[in-house]
Amino acid sequence: MYLLTLNCGSSSIKGKLFNIPSKEAPLEAVAKISVLNIGAKGDRVHVVVKWLDGLTEDVDERMGDGGQVEHRHIFPIILKHISSSGSGIAQDDIKYITHRIVHGGLNKRGLRVTKEDSHELEQMDALSRFAPLHNHHAVLCVRACLDAVPNSTQLLYFDTLFHQTLPPEVYTYALPPSNAPLAIPLRKYGFHGLSYSSIVHQLAQHTNTSPEALNLVVAHLGSGASACCIRAGKSIDTTMGLTPLEGLVGGTRTGNIDPTAIMHHTPDYASDAGLHDMHVTRGEWVMNRESGLLALAGTPNFGAITTKAFGVGPENEEKKLMRLAYDVFIDRVMAFVTQYLAKLLAQVPMRSVQLVFSGGIGENAARLRRDVLERLSWLGTTVSDANEARRGGAVRRISGDDSRLAAWVVETDEEGWCAQMAREDMGI
């Protein structure tokens, strides 16, 4: 039997295929799956299935214009490649499929969906207005999986689960009661929770301790960026709120701004953005997809921004723009990191607090990590040569031996964590 984990973004799908061994043996990933450019007009959809045994032939296919391809079209293609690549795996061998769902509202546990009982999907789609670029696509993917593998069980795991421990003074918004019908209360929910869960458990395993012994400030920095304050292994504060827009600047997201700014920037902010099959206002679209690093530097690619900002050559307007984008990003990171460190240090000893970098930027941007740690030198933080290394394992320490604050890079594994949750939930 096999377990497939899927992580649907607005234009991409990531996944892993796991062999389900005996209960005593660890889960083993046998393949990685990546699909890019879904819905991207003018770009070809890129499907990759990489087998990890070194024997089965990998798949690397570029197919039609992404503007003509939807998420529901992709899953049958993934299945075809899995079963026809010489792996010996038939479609019906996939018994469980997990899905990362960004917004789970007030749900305190994952949901189980089958072909015979899929009514929960209506609730998930209703939450799409609070995560319009994620939930709807994930629901479409679940439905495609039910159609393609009708005997499988779909397991839905939410980014919001990890943040159910937020205290009321953190999650409450200072708003009067609303007269509008609401699918969920208007409050902070937090996201990237599956990533934070993965990070906590990986670091606990690496340091030979328990998750409950960890007090962390985690900077999950990527195209979607957030930070989380974790005490005794549980979330007590996080930057993202009712939607993923609140908090840090992202690749295309504003992060925190004066709420009235969009009303002046986009006078028709309340009008419909014209997206197919879902309602998103023009203001939401601008703040989620046309802002952030893209608006500041003309690109959401943080690696390109850093290279141009600090590269050789004369000072020019492009370099100034890139440097501004870098400075804005690190300013917002420092604002939340220092806030969360202060929150922890008011409750636990300094020696028990640790800082973690993760996400595509956090795992790869050595300069950013060094700049953050050097700005924390007032805490007695130092940086080791390991910070510059591109390799060193999924968990590696980057602070010096004499540093009062331990700092780490932890490569997040949302798919692996979903697989572990499924194993525990289904007793497999």
N, C-alpha and C positions, 0 to 999 in steps of 0.2 A: 504494500500500500504506500501511497505517496501523499504528501501534504504540500500544497502550493500556496505561497504567500504573495499577495499583490498589493502594491502601493501606487494608487492612481493620483497623479497630479493633474494640473489643468491641461498640460500638453505632453505628458509623459506617463509611462508605467514602468515601475521597477518591480522585480520579483525574484523569489528563490524557490527552487523545487527541492523538497526534503524527502529522503527515504525515511519511512517510519520503522525504526528497529525495535528490538525487544525493549520492554520498559526499563531494563537495567542499563541499556546503552544510550549514549547521547545522540541527539538528533544530528543527522549528517546531511549537509547541503550537497546536492549532486549537480545542480545547474543554477546559473544566474541569468536573469532575463532583464532586458532593457529595451524600451520602445521610446523613441523621441519624435518630436515634430507633429504630434497629433493635433489637427486643427490649424497647423501653421501653413497658411496659403503661400504657395511658391516653393516650399521646402518639401523634399521627399521624406516620407515616414521611414524611419530607420529601426529595424527589428533585429535584435541580437539575442541569441541563446548560446551561452557559453557553458559547455560541459566541463565539470571540474575533475573528471577522472583521467583526463589527458588522452583518452582513447576515442570517445564518441566525437563525431564530426560536429564542429560548431556551426551555427547558422548566423549569417550576416547578410541581411536582405534589405535593400532599399526599394520601396514600393511607391505607389502613386502620390500625387500631390496631397500634402497634409490637410489642405483646406477642404478636401473631399472625403476625409476619413474621420470617423468618430470613434470614441472609446469602445462602443459596442461592436464595432467591426473588427477590433484587434484581437479579442480573446480567442475566437476560433482559429485565427492565424497562429497565435502562440501555441495552441493545442496541436495544430497540424504539425508544427515544427518539432514539438516534443515527441510526438508519436511516430514521426517519419524520419528521424535523424539516426536511426540505428540503435537507439537506446533500449529498445525492447519494451518501452513503456506504452501501454494502451491508455486511451482517454479515461476509460472506466477504472483504471488503477488509481486515479486521483480521487481520493475519498473525501478530503477536506480542503477547503480553500479559504484562507483568511484574507480580510480586506482591512486596510488602514482607512478609517473614516475620520475625517478631521473633527467634525462637530458632533458630539453625542448628547448635547443638552445636559439634562440632569441625570442621565443614565449612570448608574454606579457600577455597572458591569457590562461586558460585551453581550451581543445578541447572536442568537442562532437562527439561521434562515434556511429553509428547504423549499423545494419545488411545491410541496403541498401546503406550506405555511410561510408565506412571504409578506404578510400584512405589515410587519415592522418596517418594511422599506418605504412605505408611505410616510411614516414619521421621519425617517432619515431625509427623504426628499423635501419635507416641509422645513427642515432645518437648513436647506440649501441657501435660503436668503441670508443666513448668517455666515456661511462659508461658500459663496456662490461659485467660486472657481475650483472647488474641491468636492463637496458632498454630492452634487448632482452627477458628476462624472463617475464617482465611485459607485453610486447607486446603479447607474447604467451598466457598469462593469459587473456588478453583482447579478443583475438580471441576465446579462449575456452568459455568465457562468452557469446560472440555473438552466438556461436553455441548452447550452452546449454539453453540460455534464449533469443531467437531471437527477442522478442518484447521489450526487455529492452533497455535503453539508457545508453551508457558507457560514463563516464565523466573522462577525463584525466587531472590530476593536477600535476604540475611540481615543483620539489624542487628549480629550478632555478628562479621561478617567483618572490620570495621575494627579490632576489638580482638584479632585473632590475634597481634598484636605485643606483647601484654602479657608482661612478663618473669615467670619462675616465682615470684619472691618476692612479686609483686603478685597473681597469680591463685591462689596456693595457699592453701587453708583449713587451719587447724590442727585437723584432725579425724583420728581413728584410722580404719583401713580399715573399710568397711561390710560387714556380712554380708548386706545386702539386694541383690537384683538391681537394677542401675542401668542406665538407658538411656544415660547419659553420666557422666563423672567429676564429682564434686561439687567445683566450683571457680568462680572468678569468670570470667564470659564477657563481661559488658558489653553494653549495648544503645544504641539511638539511633545506631548506627554509620553508617547511610545518611545521616542528618542530618549527622553530623560529617564524613563524606567530602564531602558537598555544600558545607559551610561552608569546609573547607580549600581546595577547588578554586576556589570563588567568590572567596575572599579573595586567593588567589594570582593569579588573573586580574586582580582589581581593582588590586592593588599591583604588577602586572607583575613577578612573581617566580615561583619554582617552589614546588610544595607542599613539597618537601624542604627549603626554606629557612625554613619557618614553625615557630616555637615558640609554642604557644598554650595558654591555659587557656580552655576554652569552657564557658559555663554555658547549657545547653539547658534553659530553664525553661518549663514548661507544666503541664498537668494531670499529665503524666508528666514528672518533672524529674530531670536528671542533670547531672554535670559531667565533663569529660575533660581530661586532661593530655596534650598532644601535643608531641613533640619531633621535629624534622626531618620533620614531616608525618605522623608515625606515633603511634598511641596507646601511651602507656607507663603510664597509670593511668586509671581511671574509677570512678565511684561505684556504679553498678549491678553486681550480682554474678551468682550462679547464676540468679537471677530478676530481673525489673525492680524488685523490692521494696526491695532494699538501697540505702542512700545517702540522698538528699535526701527531704524531705517532699514529697508530691505532692498533687494535688487530693483523692484518696481513699486514698492510700497512706501508711503510717506512716513510711517511710524507716527509718534505723537506730534500733532500740530494743533494750533488753535482751531476748534471745530468750525468757527465761522469763516476760516480762510477759504474753504472750498466754495462757500456761498458767493464770495467775491471773485474767486478765480474762475468758477464755472457757473454763470448765472442760471443756466438751465439744469442745475445739478440734480433736481428731482425728476427729470424726464427719463424715460426708458432708454437704456444704452443700445437697445436693438439686438441683443444677443439671441441666438436661436434657442428656443425651448426653455428659457428661464428669464425671470425678471431681475435685472440689475440696473440701478439708476446710473445716470451719467456721472454723477459725483463719485459713487463707489468705484466705477471703472477707472476714472482718472486717478484716484488715490491708491488703488490696488495695482493697476497695470501700467500707468504712464508716469509714475513718480519715482521716488527713491533714487538710487544710484543712476538709473537710466536718465532721470530728469537732470541730475546734477552733472553727469559726465558724458551722457550720450550713449552709455553702455552699462548693463547690469553686471558685467564681468569684472569682478574685483581684482583678479589677477592682472588683467590688462590695465586697470586703473592704477594699481600699484607700480607696475612696470613703467608706465608713462609718467607717473607723478615723480618718481625718484630715479628715472633713467638718466643716462648721460645726454649731453646736448644743452643748447642754450635755453634759458627761460623764455617761454612763449605762452600764448593764451591757452593752448591746449594743456600744457603742463600745469598751469595755474588752476584750470578747471578740475583736472584730475586730483591735484593736491587738495583742493577744497572738498571734493567728494570724499577723499580719504579722511580728512580732518573731521568732517561732519560725522562720518560713520564711527570713528574712534571716540569722538566726543560723546555720542549717545551711548556707546558701549561702556565707557568709563562712568557715565552718570548712573547707570543701573548697577554695574558691578560694585562700585563703591557704596551705593545705597544698600545693596544686599549684604555686602561684607559687614557694614555697620549694624545691620539688623541681626546678623548671626553673632557678632562679637559682643553684642549686648546680652546674649543669652548663654553662650558656650565659650570655653577657653580658646584662645588663639591657636593653640597647638592642635586643636581638633578640626579646624576649618581648612578647607582646600578649595582651590579654583580649578575649573575644568574648561577646556576649549573643545568644541566639537562642531559638526556641520562642515560643509564644503570649504568655507572660508576659515573657520576655526582650526580645521585639521591641516590646512595647506599654507596659510599665510603666516610664515615665520616672522616676518617683519611686524605685523600687527600684534602677534603674541608678545614679542619682545617689547614693543612700545607700551603695551598695556602693563606688563610686569615692571618695566622701568618706572612708569608713572605711579606704581604702587610701592616704590622703594621706601616710602615713609613707614610702611608696615614691616620693613626689613626683608623685602622680597628681592631675590636675586635670580638671574637667568643662567642656565647651564648651556654648554655647547650642544646638548641634545636638542635644544629648540630648533637649531638650523637643519637637523637631519630630516631627510624625507622618509626615512624608514625607521623601524624600531619597534614594530608590533602595534597591535590595536590599542594598547594602553601603554603610554610612555610618560615618564616624568620629565619636565622641562625646566624646573626650578633648580637652583644650585643646592648643594648639600647643606650650605649654611643658611638657606632661606627660611625665614620664620613662617612663611606661607607656602605650602606645597602646591605646585601647579602642574597640571597634567594635560595631555592630549588624549582624548578617548574617541575612537572612531565609532560613531553611532551605528547600530544595527537594528533598525526598526523591523525589518522582515524576520530576522532571527528571533527577536523578542516576541513578535506575533506568533511565530511557530511554537515557542516555548509556552505561551499562554494557551494556545490551542491544545497542546499536549496535556497540560494540567486540567483544562476544562473538560476534555473528552476522555481523559484517562487512557491515553494511547502511548 
